[in-house]
Amino acid sequence: MPYCIKCGMKLPEDEEARFCPNCGAPIREAYRRAKAETPPISGLKRLFLFSAVLLLCLIVTSAGALSSVNVTEAKTIVEGFNEMEEIIKKVGVRLIFGNNLMYCLVMFIPFIGPISGFYVLYSTGKVLAALSQTVGANPLILLVSIMIFPHAWLEYISYSLAITEGILLSIYIVKYKFRGVRAEAMNVAKYIAVCSILLLLGAVIEMALISTFSSTLISK
C-alpha cells in the first residue's frame, strides 16, 4: 500500500481517490512512486529471519556462558551482579524495564544495533560463566534454568524483534539505497510498542520472582 509523499499517511485503496484524506495532497504521484518502490519483505521471510535471529541470540548467550573467565574477572562480575540485584530490590520494576528497554531500543538502529545486541547477549552469557565458576555449576544448566521462566523468553523475543528490524533497515539502506526505509520505519514504530509491552510484562514477572525468592530465603 502506498503512502502520501507529503504527510506519510497510508492512502486508501480506492482507485478513484485523488487526494490524501489527511493532508489533501494529490496522490497520483504517490501511487506512481509506490510502483517503483522496492516491494516490502514478505511476512514469511520476516518470520524466517526472526527465527534465525532468535536462535542466534541463544547461541551467542551460550558462547558467552562457555567462555573462559579467570578468578579475578569472575569475582568482579559476580560483585557487580550482586550490587545490581540489591538495587533492583529497592527500585523494582522501573529499573528492570528501563534497563532492558534501553538495550532493546539501541538494537533497532541499523548496523550498530544488531552488533550491540549480540554483545549484550554475549555479556549476559559471561555473567553466567562467572556465576557458574563461583557456585561450581555447569553454565549451560544455569542458562537452561533461566530459560524455564517466561520473563527470559519475553526478553529474548523482544531483543530478537529489535535485532531483526535493525538488520532489515540495514538491508534497505545498503541494498536498496534507502528505498522502502520509510515504510519499514513505520514497522519499527509498531515493533517498539510491542517490545515495550513484552519487556514491561517481563519486568513485572521477574520482579515477582525476585520478591518471592527473597521472601523464601528470609523465612528460612
KOLZA-728886 format. One record per residue (C-alpha): residue number from 1; residue in three letters; y, x, z. Coordinates in nm, 4 decimals. Layout:
<sites>
+-----+---------+----------+----------+----------+
| num | residuo |       py |       px |       pz |
+-----+---------+----------+----------+----------+
| NUM |     ALA |        Y |        X |        Z |
...
+-----+---------+----------+----------+----------+
</sites>
This chain:
<sites>
+-----+---------+----------+----------+----------+
| num | residuo |       py |       px |       pz |
+-----+---------+----------+----------+----------+
|   1 |     MET |   0.0000 |   0.0000 |   0.0000 |
|   2 |     PRO |   0.3456 |   0.1379 |  -0.0942 |
|   3 |     TYR |   0.6318 |   0.1933 |   0.1465 |
|   4 |     CYS |   1.0028 |   0.1330 |   0.0988 |
|   5 |     ILE |   1.1718 |   0.4556 |  -0.0123 |
|   6 |     LYS |   1.4767 |   0.3684 |   0.1978 |
|   7 |     CYS |   1.3516 |   0.2400 |   0.5353 |
|   8 |     GLY |   0.9810 |   0.3352 |   0.5194 |
|   9 |     MET |   0.8521 |  -0.0162 |   0.5905 |
|  10 |     LYS |   0.5271 |  -0.1366 |   0.4304 |
|  11 |     LEU |   0.6033 |  -0.3506 |   0.1277 |
|  12 |     PRO |   0.4408 |  -0.6898 |   0.0573 |
|  13 |     GLU |   0.1558 |  -0.7081 |  -0.1914 |
|  14 |     ASP |   0.3286 |  -0.9918 |  -0.3757 |
|  15 |     GLU |   0.3909 |  -0.8570 |  -0.7256 |
|  16 |     GLU |   0.6880 |  -1.0895 |  -0.7713 |
|  17 |     ALA |   0.8748 |  -0.9407 |  -0.4744 |
|  18 |     ARG |   1.1731 |  -0.7404 |  -0.5961 |
|  19 |     PHE |   1.3428 |  -0.6322 |  -0.2749 |
|  20 |     CYS |   1.2326 |  -0.4842 |   0.0575 |
|  21 |     PRO |   1.2200 |  -0.7661 |   0.3192 |
|  22 |     ASN |   1.3536 |  -0.5269 |   0.5819 |
|  23 |     CYS |   1.6498 |  -0.3490 |   0.4191 |
|  24 |     GLY |   1.6889 |  -0.5231 |   0.0832 |
|  25 |     ALA |   1.6343 |  -0.2100 |  -0.1270 |
|  26 |     PRO |   1.4808 |  -0.2568 |  -0.4758 |
|  27 |     ILE |   1.1072 |  -0.1993 |  -0.4555 |
|  28 |     ARG |   1.0123 |  -0.1380 |  -0.8195 |
|  29 |     GLU |   1.0771 |   0.2352 |  -0.7708 |
|  30 |     ALA |   0.8658 |   0.2307 |  -0.4579 |
|  31 |     TYR |   0.5682 |   0.0876 |  -0.6476 |
|  32 |     ARG |   0.6161 |   0.3441 |  -0.9229 |
|  33 |     ARG |   0.6143 |   0.6248 |  -0.6677 |
|  34 |     ALA |   0.3155 |   0.4741 |  -0.4906 |
|  35 |     LYS |   0.1067 |   0.5038 |  -0.8061 |
|  36 |     ALA |   0.1998 |   0.8702 |  -0.8363 |
|  37 |     GLU |   0.1435 |   0.9255 |  -0.4648 |
|  38 |     THR |  -0.1681 |   1.1080 |  -0.3510 |
|  39 |     PRO |  -0.4299 |   0.8436 |  -0.2622 |
|  40 |     PRO |  -0.4943 |   0.8197 |   0.1134 |
|  41 |     ILE |  -0.8071 |   0.9811 |   0.2542 |
|  42 |     SER |  -1.0783 |   0.7177 |   0.2887 |
|  43 |     GLY |  -1.1941 |   0.5847 |   0.6224 |
|  44 |     LEU |  -1.5428 |   0.7265 |   0.5673 |
|  45 |     LYS |  -1.4054 |   1.0767 |   0.5126 |
|  46 |     ARG |  -1.1870 |   1.0401 |   0.8216 |
|  47 |     LEU |  -1.4881 |   0.9349 |   1.0268 |
|  48 |     PHE |  -1.6908 |   1.2289 |   0.8969 |
|  49 |     LEU |  -1.4080 |   1.4734 |   0.9742 |
|  50 |     PHE |  -1.3573 |   1.3241 |   1.3209 |
|  51 |     SER |  -1.7309 |   1.3523 |   1.3980 |
|  52 |     ALA |  -1.7344 |   1.7139 |   1.2797 |
|  53 |     VAL |  -1.4280 |   1.7956 |   1.4913 |
|  54 |     LEU |  -1.5788 |   1.6279 |   1.7996 |
|  55 |     LEU |  -1.8978 |   1.8303 |   1.7573 |
|  56 |     LEU |  -1.6943 |   2.1471 |   1.7070 |
|  57 |     CYS |  -1.4949 |   2.0728 |   2.0238 |
|  58 |     LEU |  -1.8181 |   2.0579 |   2.2234 |
|  59 |     ILE |  -1.9435 |   2.3787 |   2.0600 |
|  60 |     VAL |  -1.6182 |   2.5625 |   2.1370 |
|  61 |     THR |  -1.6322 |   2.4500 |   2.5013 |
|  62 |     SER |  -1.9947 |   2.5628 |   2.5218 |
|  63 |     ALA |  -1.8972 |   2.9005 |   2.3751 |
|  64 |     GLY |  -1.6334 |   2.9392 |   2.6449 |
|  65 |     ALA |  -1.8846 |   2.8410 |   2.9125 |
|  66 |     LEU |  -2.1313 |   3.1035 |   2.7869 |
|  67 |     SER |  -1.8677 |   3.3772 |   2.7610 |
|  68 |     SER |  -1.8833 |   3.6728 |   2.9962 |
|  69 |     VAL |  -1.6404 |   3.6661 |   3.2884 |
|  70 |     ASN |  -1.6046 |   3.9601 |   3.5254 |
|  71 |     VAL |  -1.5880 |   3.9076 |   3.9010 |
|  72 |     THR |  -1.2120 |   3.9596 |   3.9275 |
|  73 |     GLU |  -1.1350 |   3.7227 |   3.6412 |
|  74 |     ALA |  -1.3764 |   3.4623 |   3.7774 |
|  75 |     LYS |  -1.2118 |   3.4784 |   4.1187 |
|  76 |     THR |  -0.8654 |   3.4332 |   3.9661 |
|  77 |     ILE |  -0.9783 |   3.1387 |   3.7529 |
|  78 |     VAL |  -1.1521 |   2.9644 |   4.0441 |
|  79 |     GLU |  -0.8500 |   3.0130 |   4.2711 |
|  80 |     GLY |  -0.6243 |   2.8617 |   4.0060 |
|  81 |     PHE |  -0.8687 |   2.5736 |   3.9601 |
|  82 |     ASN |  -0.8775 |   2.5040 |   4.3346 |
|  83 |     GLU |  -0.4984 |   2.5120 |   4.3568 |
|  84 |     MET |  -0.4705 |   2.2655 |   4.0692 |
|  85 |     GLU |  -0.7263 |   2.0390 |   4.2348 |
|  86 |     GLU |  -0.5195 |   2.0303 |   4.5549 |
|  87 |     ILE |  -0.2055 |   1.9454 |   4.3583 |
|  88 |     ILE |  -0.3916 |   1.6695 |   4.1740 |
|  89 |     LYS |  -0.4969 |   1.5156 |   4.5060 |
|  90 |     LYS |  -0.1297 |   1.4945 |   4.6060 |
|  91 |     VAL |   0.0280 |   1.3897 |   4.2750 |
|  92 |     GLY |  -0.2612 |   1.1865 |   4.1391 |
|  93 |     VAL |  -0.2941 |   1.0148 |   3.8024 |
|  94 |     ARG |   0.0521 |   1.1198 |   3.6813 |
|  95 |     LEU |  -0.0381 |   1.4894 |   3.6799 |
|  96 |     ILE |  -0.3763 |   1.4428 |   3.5126 |
|  97 |     PHE |  -0.2363 |   1.2099 |   3.2479 |
|  98 |     GLY |   0.0796 |   1.4126 |   3.1868 |
|  99 |     ASN |  -0.1094 |   1.7406 |   3.1579 |
| 100 |     ASN |  -0.3725 |   1.6019 |   2.9195 |
| 101 |     LEU |  -0.1162 |   1.4147 |   2.7097 |
| 102 |     MET |   0.0943 |   1.7290 |   2.6719 |
| 103 |     TYR |  -0.2041 |   1.9221 |   2.5360 |
| 104 |     CYS |  -0.3003 |   1.6296 |   2.3124 |
| 105 |     LEU |   0.0459 |   1.5917 |   2.1553 |
| 106 |     VAL |   0.0515 |   1.9598 |   2.0609 |
| 107 |     MET |  -0.2810 |   1.9156 |   1.8805 |
| 108 |     PHE |  -0.1196 |   1.6721 |   1.6340 |
| 109 |     ILE |   0.1077 |   1.9472 |   1.4999 |
| 110 |     PRO |  -0.0062 |   2.0792 |   1.1582 |
| 111 |     PHE |  -0.1610 |   2.4281 |   1.1511 |
| 112 |     ILE |  -0.0913 |   2.5335 |   1.5123 |
| 113 |     GLY |  -0.2156 |   2.2075 |   1.6673 |
| 114 |     PRO |  -0.5870 |   2.2462 |   1.5864 |
| 115 |     ILE |  -0.5788 |   2.6147 |   1.6843 |
| 116 |     SER |  -0.4101 |   2.5278 |   2.0136 |
| 117 |     GLY |  -0.6636 |   2.2522 |   2.0756 |
| 118 |     PHE |  -0.9655 |   2.4749 |   2.0286 |
| 119 |     TYR |  -0.8053 |   2.7401 |   2.2503 |
| 120 |     VAL |  -0.7566 |   2.4838 |   2.5284 |
| 121 |     LEU |  -1.1192 |   2.3734 |   2.4996 |
| 122 |     TYR |  -1.2437 |   2.7326 |   2.4967 |
| 123 |     SER |  -1.0366 |   2.7974 |   2.8102 |
| 124 |     THR |  -1.1982 |   2.4921 |   2.9695 |
| 125 |     GLY |  -1.5341 |   2.6497 |   2.8983 |
| 126 |     LYS |  -1.4137 |   2.9739 |   3.0583 |
| 127 |     VAL |  -1.3375 |   2.7802 |   3.3768 |
| 128 |     LEU |  -1.6949 |   2.6517 |   3.3752 |
| 129 |     ALA |  -1.8187 |   3.0079 |   3.3243 |
| 130 |     ALA |  -1.6179 |   3.1225 |   3.6274 |
| 131 |     LEU |  -1.7354 |   2.8312 |   3.8426 |
| 132 |     SER |  -2.0982 |   2.8876 |   3.7438 |
| 133 |     GLN |  -2.0715 |   3.2522 |   3.8420 |
| 134 |     THR |  -1.9233 |   3.1554 |   4.1781 |
| 135 |     VAL |  -2.1812 |   2.8890 |   4.2683 |
| 136 |     GLY |  -2.4726 |   3.0536 |   4.0860 |
| 137 |     ALA |  -2.5392 |   2.7692 |   3.8420 |
| 138 |     ASN |  -2.6052 |   2.7533 |   3.4687 |
| 139 |     PRO |  -2.2703 |   2.6932 |   3.2907 |
| 140 |     LEU |  -2.4290 |   2.4629 |   3.0332 |
| 141 |     ILE |  -2.5736 |   2.2487 |   3.3115 |
| 142 |     LEU |  -2.2231 |   2.2235 |   3.4581 |
| 143 |     LEU |  -2.0906 |   2.1168 |   3.1183 |
| 144 |     VAL |  -2.3624 |   1.8528 |   3.0762 |
| 145 |     SER |  -2.2991 |   1.7229 |   3.4292 |
| 146 |     ILE |  -1.9294 |   1.6812 |   3.3454 |
| 147 |     MET |  -2.0030 |   1.5044 |   3.0166 |
| 148 |     ILE |  -2.2020 |   1.2428 |   3.2062 |
| 149 |     PHE |  -1.8758 |   1.0931 |   3.3297 |
| 150 |     PRO |  -1.6754 |   0.8636 |   3.0983 |
| 151 |     HIS |  -1.3380 |   1.0328 |   3.1532 |
| 152 |     ALA |  -1.4691 |   1.3514 |   2.9880 |
| 153 |     TRP |  -1.5621 |   1.1610 |   2.6707 |
| 154 |     LEU |  -1.2277 |   0.9802 |   2.6690 |
| 155 |     GLU |  -1.0516 |   1.3171 |   2.6781 |
| 156 |     TYR |  -1.2715 |   1.4733 |   2.4099 |
| 157 |     ILE |  -1.2318 |   1.1720 |   2.1817 |
| 158 |     SER |  -0.8531 |   1.1897 |   2.2239 |
| 159 |     TYR |  -0.8422 |   1.5629 |   2.1554 |
| 160 |     SER |  -1.0702 |   1.5220 |   1.8534 |
| 161 |     LEU |  -0.8481 |   1.2475 |   1.7103 |
| 162 |     ALA |  -0.5407 |   1.4654 |   1.7570 |
| 163 |     ILE |  -0.7018 |   1.7734 |   1.6023 |
| 164 |     THR |  -0.8310 |   1.5641 |   1.3106 |
| 165 |     GLU |  -0.4796 |   1.4365 |   1.2383 |
| 166 |     GLY |  -0.3423 |   1.7896 |   1.2679 |
| 167 |     ILE |  -0.5949 |   1.9036 |   1.0066 |
| 168 |     LEU |  -0.5161 |   1.6100 |   0.7750 |
| 169 |     LEU |  -0.1420 |   1.6758 |   0.7943 |
| 170 |     SER |  -0.2095 |   2.0418 |   0.7152 |
| 171 |     ILE |  -0.4120 |   1.9352 |   0.4094 |
| 172 |     TYR |  -0.1343 |   1.7069 |   0.2842 |
| 173 |     ILE |   0.1208 |   1.9848 |   0.3287 |
| 174 |     VAL |  -0.0782 |   2.2665 |   0.1667 |
| 175 |     LYS |  -0.2984 |   2.0959 |  -0.0914 |
| 176 |     TYR |  -0.0776 |   1.8026 |  -0.1907 |
| 177 |     LYS |   0.2653 |   1.9634 |  -0.1417 |
| 178 |     PHE |   0.3808 |   1.7123 |   0.1237 |
| 179 |     ARG |   0.2724 |   1.4105 |  -0.0850 |
| 180 |     GLY |   0.1291 |   1.1481 |   0.1481 |
| 181 |     VAL |   0.2758 |   1.3070 |   0.4613 |
| 182 |     ARG |   0.4993 |   1.0065 |   0.5312 |
| 183 |     ALA |   0.2099 |   0.7616 |   0.5222 |
| 184 |     GLU |  -0.0048 |   0.9948 |   0.7326 |
| 185 |     ALA |   0.2786 |   1.0327 |   0.9844 |
| 186 |     MET |   0.2540 |   0.6588 |   1.0442 |
| 187 |     ASN |  -0.1158 |   0.7025 |   1.1177 |
| 188 |     VAL |  -0.0234 |   0.9802 |   1.3597 |
| 189 |     ALA |   0.2047 |   0.7405 |   1.5486 |
| 190 |     LYS |  -0.0830 |   0.4927 |   1.5807 |
| 191 |     TYR |  -0.3255 |   0.7581 |   1.7000 |
| 192 |     ILE |  -0.0755 |   0.8892 |   1.9547 |
| 193 |     ALA |  -0.0654 |   0.5398 |   2.1039 |
| 194 |     VAL |  -0.4466 |   0.5211 |   2.1035 |
| 195 |     CYS |  -0.4815 |   0.8660 |   2.2620 |
| 196 |     SER |  -0.2225 |   0.7798 |   2.5276 |
| 197 |     ILE |  -0.4227 |   0.4736 |   2.6307 |
| 198 |     LEU |  -0.7526 |   0.6655 |   2.6335 |
| 199 |     LEU |  -0.6059 |   0.9538 |   2.8342 |
| 200 |     LEU |  -0.4432 |   0.7191 |   3.0854 |
| 201 |     LEU |  -0.7728 |   0.5390 |   3.1349 |
| 202 |     GLY |  -0.9487 |   0.8742 |   3.1664 |
| 203 |     ALA |  -0.6947 |   0.9942 |   3.4241 |
| 204 |     VAL |  -0.7474 |   0.6810 |   3.6349 |
| 205 |     ILE |  -1.1257 |   0.7268 |   3.6257 |
| 206 |     GLU |  -1.1026 |   1.0989 |   3.7025 |
| 207 |     MET |  -0.8688 |   1.0397 |   3.9972 |
| 208 |     ALA |  -1.1011 |   0.7712 |   4.1318 |
| 209 |     LEU |  -1.3942 |   1.0139 |   4.1125 |
| 210 |     ILE |  -1.1943 |   1.2889 |   4.2862 |
| 211 |     SER |  -1.0903 |   1.0499 |   4.5639 |
| 212 |     THR |  -1.4460 |   0.9241 |   4.6085 |
| 213 |     PHE |  -1.5896 |   1.2764 |   4.6158 |
| 214 |     SER |  -1.3257 |   1.3930 |   4.8657 |
| 215 |     SER |  -1.3890 |   1.0926 |   5.0918 |
| 216 |     THR |  -1.7634 |   1.1630 |   5.0864 |
| 217 |     LEU |  -1.7095 |   1.5251 |   5.1900 |
| 218 |     ILE |  -1.4717 |   1.4237 |   5.4698 |
| 219 |     SER |  -1.7160 |   1.1635 |   5.6056 |
| 220 |     LYS |  -1.9864 |   1.4293 |   5.6209 |
+-----+---------+----------+----------+----------+
</sites>
